[in-house]
Amino acid sequence: MTNHWIDIQHSDCILVMGSNAAENHPISFKWVTKAMENGATLISVDPRFTRTSAKAHIYTALRSGTDIAFLGGMMNYIIKNKKYFEPYMANYTNASFIVGPKYSFADGLFSGYDAKKHKYDKSFWAFAKDEKGVPKRDLTMKDPRCVFQLMKKFYSRYTPEKVSAVTGTPVADLMKVYEAYAATGARDKTGTIMYAMGWTQHTVGVQNIRMMAMIQLVLGNMGRPGGGVNALRGESNVQGSTDHCLLFHIWPGYLGTPRASLPTLAAYNKKNTPKSNDPLSANWWQNKPKYMASFLKSMFGDKGDKANDFGYTWMPKIDDGVTYTWLDIFDEMYKGTIKGFFAWGQNPACSGANSNKTRQAMAKLDWLVNVNIFDNETAEFWKGPGMNPKAIKTEVFFLPCAVSVEKEGSITNSGRWMQWRYKAANPPMGTKPDGEIMVELFDKIRALYAKGGKFPEPIRNLRWDYAAGGKFDAHAVAKLINGYFEKDAEVKGKKYKKGDLVPSFAFLSADGATSSGNWLYCQSYNQSGNNAARRDLKDPTGMGLYPAWSWCWPVNRRILYNRASVDLMGKPWSPNKNILEWKDGKWVGDVPDGGWPPMDVNPAKTKRPFIMKPDGVGSVFGPGRADGPFPEHYEPLECPVDKNLFSSQRMNPVAPVYSTKADPHFTCDPRFPFVGTTYRVTEHWQTGVLTRWQPWLLECEPQLFVEMSLELAKLRGIKNGELCVVSSARGQVEAKAIVTGRFRPMEVQGAVVHEVGLPWCYGWVHPKDGGDSANLLTPSTGDPNTRIPETKAFMVNVVRKGGA
Amino acid sequence: MEITRREFLKWSGAAGVAGAAMCLGLDLRPVTAYAAQLGILTAKVTTTICPYCAVGCGLIVHTNQKTGKIINTEGDPDHPINQGALCAKGAGLYQMAVNPNRMTKVLYRAPNSDRWQAKSWEWALSEIAKRVQKTRDASFTAKNAKGQVVNRTTAIAHVGSAALDNEECWVLQAIMRALGLVYIEHQARI
């Protein structure tokens, strides 16, 4: 989230699309409700009428996988009716930038497309630059090659009639939503978006979100109270685990994992540190070399120095142009190249797309380690449905771990608040906290490599002072994540001794004088103590920022890009939405996104507000994405139409498609005539591994169901409560029919399209009559930027069990 | 007077309409007596954050000082986000910790076996460490096909976890990267 949960109360219009906050983030609705009491409009757009829809002023449905068409139509409406917030768009976004001559777009393809490699050459989309290397601009936004004019032309194709024919949303409903949301382009209004996996789990997932980010930028909603782009993250610490980068492509603090073509730290820094010749751009990532060196110092401590690139060579490198994502892991495992596997605090047998492929892949491993609180389908995969244990060689180790209240440490919520948790009780006999398991296991591995083994340097030299005596010390790790001075130093006129905690990331250096496990968390645990544990409820702005409650990254800034919440003189665009103001020569309110003076107060010293972007502005035009600088509608891998009404490219031309025997997919196939989607229920969490074992919760939601319209049930001769078989090209599940008016048939390209939905929180291990994972149905394909699987739109069949 | 928990819940439900109950001459003394036995007043109080979604609601946890057992969890009224409120999952946090279904034994399944065997931590962690070394060293790639230095193994993969604390996540990525893994992924990818 660029903003935070409490901030939702300041919104004038809340769009909930790609999520179902009332059921999956129920307490967020405390603040949605507060906003509504203040007069806000709530809009729910969802293929299914949910409990969020039940609270909404405006509800309408769309076919799963057509969000870009829906929102592209909104952009067209905003531009045609001049609903955009012009001074914001001109000054704080790249709408005024001139795009270079090589950019073009025709029939669903951008320029630079390599049809053989299914890849774009993104250099075709570069901005035109002046002699100083600064992007050219036209602040009047009239130049036909400026982003605004190109965008206007691009989305003029998204007429309400065409959008309606694609999405299945009636034109009148589209207009209601567009009008209500576009009204937040007024200077004193803000609107917010609450989205979740309903937007990410598509072959166009990233562009779904970019489309909305663009709308937020042209309406002037970014950086402002009641605005922003707000991902409702679904796991208590998925923000923190992402920040600390349990991901192949990034190191802690979003530092790109080194590629094989970059043999030295200097080569890495040269290639990955963005440059800007624009004096108005802060280009914050120019500090990357400081964060890299500090991260490596936290990995290898005194063993890493300038002479050995701080241990850069010891770290594993990934090949150029190759991805190592979740989908790739199970593809390689299925092909037999992966031998050992850790599934730590996760249940992949149910959680990812195409569960049959995942489960068969695990049968090809030599060994598997599963750490969990409860028994689950990953630990027991070898005796699951269709498995013959005698034919499966995989050794499986199950390690039982502690629950959150049996250990100490911090987690980071969706609003980036890092909050400390305390230990309330000892873990039960026989179980261990995860941190202790890690330390004890690695102590044993270190002991083996002390005696020999291949390339032992990174293992022997890994800094291990936070784990002395085989014990995991959350405070010691939290301090290392914050960072230390590694030698005596004088910074900004103040002296620091080796071993002092670094006050904040402005003090980090590229020469090895500091360590920081994650620069974004530098300031979280410093001279003032454990800031994540703070519980002071003072609220100086009166806007619910609670700056002394816990701590939030970066540097306790509660709303990102907050200098875009003020005009060029530093006054809030809207006086009743004041979180930051330039007063008497300084910023008052939230921690500003950089302390530079406002743009018209001191043009010589100012910097633009979007400091993480190389040009200092919000990217309406996004030349960095794999699938184009403007989001374009493409159909999902599996869909009910053989034609994309917007172009002759049916699906995203650069989306990954896997091709093992376990990856069949069919589109417009009469055997799988209905759109399928997945979702969650309040009482279960993710695959249900934690909640299915809790009788209170299981009693509320005891088994898998398939939800369908009255019309589809009639068509298929299915009665409410009857057991059905839902099948796709890849698998099938048995599910109880829930027949309601919550799904309704849609008219798409003149034909009737039915959609059904299933929750994905069940598994065969427990309860015995609860059904299995809905991910048995979903395909292994995903977004070309992230490879997040397309589990929200696929094709299925539904029949009554025992019926035709 | 002894009173079971189920009866207490029934009675306290009635107390919710206390006015009406009093009119009927209902005697609330047993409820008061049971409440005194709950021990929350003398319990150790800690705060925590809900382990489910990422709203980050605060809870308070009561632990019996004598037994060391958790006896109650409830919404933290001081927490600025949830102000004491919780959803069904958060409200049931107690049952995640205090639950006879929890796994409390290290288990091992041998190749081609159809059953689990209970094992000690010492044995399991030693055996896992050996497997890690064997697989890593057999597959370790110092240079890729182009001759570039990569120092990695692609024969071991790791997934998880957004359910861990920040400090655990950091140490876990450090360990896996020190081992040379590049297949490191978790919930954020799916």
Interface residues (C-beta under 8 A of the other chain):
Chain A: W5 I6 N24 H25 P26 I27 S28 K30 Q201 L232 R233 G234 E235 S236 N237 V238 Q239 G240 S241 T242 D243 H244 C245 L246 L247 F248 W251 P252 T257 A260 S261 P263 M299 T313 W314 M315 P316 K317 I318 D319 Y324 T325 W326 D328 I329 E332 M333 T337 I338 K339 G340 F341 F342 A343 W344 G345 Q346 P348 S351 G352 A353 D366 W367 V369 V371 N372 I373 F374 D375 A379 W382 K383 P389 K390 A391 I392 K393 T394 E395 V396 F397 F398 L399 P400 V403 S404 V405 E406 K407 G409 S410 I411 T412 N413 S414 G415 W417 M418 Q419 R421 Y422 K423 A424 A425 N426 P428 M429 G430 T431 K432 D434 G435 I437 M438 V439 E440 L441 F442 K444 I445 A447 L448 Y449 G453 K454 F455 P458 I459 L462 R463 Y466 A467 F472 A474 V477 A478 L480 I481 G517 N518 Y521 R535 L537 G544 Y546 W549 T682 E683 H684 W685 Q686 L690 T691 W693 Q694 P695 W696 L697 C700 H766 T786 R787 I788 P789 T791
Chain B: K44 T46 T47 T48 I49 C50 P51 Y52 C53 A54 V55 G56 C57 G58 V61 T63 G68 K69 I70 T73 D78 P80 I81 N82 Q83 A85 L86 C87 A88 K89 G90 G92 L93 Q95 M96 A97 N99 N101 R102 M103 T104 K105 V106 L107 Y108 R109 A110 P111 N112 S113 D114 W116 W121 A124 L125 S126 E127 I128 A129 K130 R131 V132 Q133 T135 R136 D137 S139 F140 A142 N144 K146 Q148 V149 V150 N151 R152 T153 T154 A155 I156 A157 H158 V159 G160 S161 A162 A163 L164 D165 N166 E167 E168 C169 W170 V171 L172 Q173 A174 I175 M176 R177 A178 L179 G180 L181 V182 Y183 I184 E185 H186 Q187 A188 R189 I190
